[in-house]
Amino acid sequence: MMKPDNIQALPGTFPLQSAGLVTHLFPDGSLTVECEGRGWHCRRAASCLIAPEVGDNVLIANSGDRLWLLAVLERAAAHSAAELSVDGDLRIQSAGELSLSGHTLRVTAEQGDCHVGEMKYSGESLSAWVSLTRIVGKRAESVWHTVTQISQHLLRKTTQTEQVRAGQLDMKAEDYARLHAQNTLITSEAITKVDSEQIHMG
């Protein structure tokens, strides 16, 4: 969209400070604000973090040779989504607590990097769909009432000692089961039963 010809004005005719309505948005980030009966070509000030939309009531000011949009005073639609927009990187820093609160939280990014000294999470449910997960640490502890795991291939390797303590242990293989070690001990306090069509020992 081309900038209208009727928004050009001499520097002396710029309003010192006035409120108006946004009428046009241009690809370069500039916009047209209608106030005092005409349209004014403005640039959005760096301090105006809310991206203006057509129909918004905004505040503009004269810096001598240029008009700047300082703030969005009122949205065209009272319940429309407000977009915080800046040129370049944005850093939010607080010496105290930084809180985010809302009905729904959505975060979208090509890459993410999170560093937290100590983190606690609580919620009703947690779902994740990922292609690859890598977790490296020194120690892992988990306490669950029920654990269900389904996979096509599972490899677990322990270089030292692995211990299983269970009230009842039931292991079943559909095709082939193999137990091999340099020394194998099978003990029971009551009954040991081996049942098969053929039993080969030795």
Summary of the structure (lengths in Angstrom):
residues: 202
radius of gyration: 33.8
end to end distance: 88.6
largest distance: 106.6
contacts: 254
relative contact order: 0.09
helix: 3%
strand: 18%
